[in-house]
Amino acid sequence: MILVFAFTAFFIYEQYEFEIDGLAKFLFNSIMESKALLARNLPASVASYLHNFATPHQPKTLTVPMVKTQKEK
């Protein structure tokens, strides 16, 4: 069943590649514009909270302190 669906989806995508890509681009741009509109209309406290805290799906970055070599000292 999954193999049939995968083949069918691939076949349809090959037939309508430009239309599907255009639809995906339109949806992505619409979502990003909606997100920006929502962010502009948030209260300052909520906007500050969202700006300062990483979302759960973003990995936290690890900073490694620089060690000076003998030549740099």
N, C-alpha and C positions, 0 to 999 in steps of 0.2 A: 504494500500500500504506500509506504513512504517513498519507495523507488519510483512509483508511478507519479506521485505528487512532485517529486524533485525533477523528473523529466518534463512534466507538463509545465512547471514553473519556469524551467530553463527555456523551453520551447516558446512559451508566451513572451518571456523577456527578450529573446532574440528577435521575435517578430515586431515587438513594440518598444524597442530599447529607447528610442528618442523620446517617446511619449512618457514612458515610465520615469526616465531620468528627469524630464521636465517637471513632472508631477512631484517627484521627490525634492527637487530643488525649490519648487514653489512652497511645498509644505515646510521645508526647513526654514526658508526665509520668513514665512508667516509665523512660525513658532518663535523664531528669534525676535521678530518685531513685537509679538505679544509679550514676550519675556521682558523686553526693554520697556514697553508701556507699563507693565505691571510694576517693574522696579522703580519707575519714575513716580508712580502713585502710592508707593508704600510710605508709611510713617517713617520718620528719621530713625527711630530706635530700631525698627525691624530691618531697615536697609543697612544700618551700621552693623547689626548682628550678623546678617547674611554676608556682608562684605568681609568681616574680620574672621569668620570661622569657615574652615574648609568643609565642603560637603562630604558625606560619608564615603562616596566612591572615589574621592581623590586621595592618593597616597600622601602621607606626610613626608616632607622632604627632610633628609638628614644632613645637617651641616657638620662638616669635619673641620676642626680648627687647623689652621696652617702652622706647620712646624718650620722654623727658620733653620737653614743650614748654617754651617760654620762660615761660609763665604758671605752670607747675608747679614750676619751679626757684626 
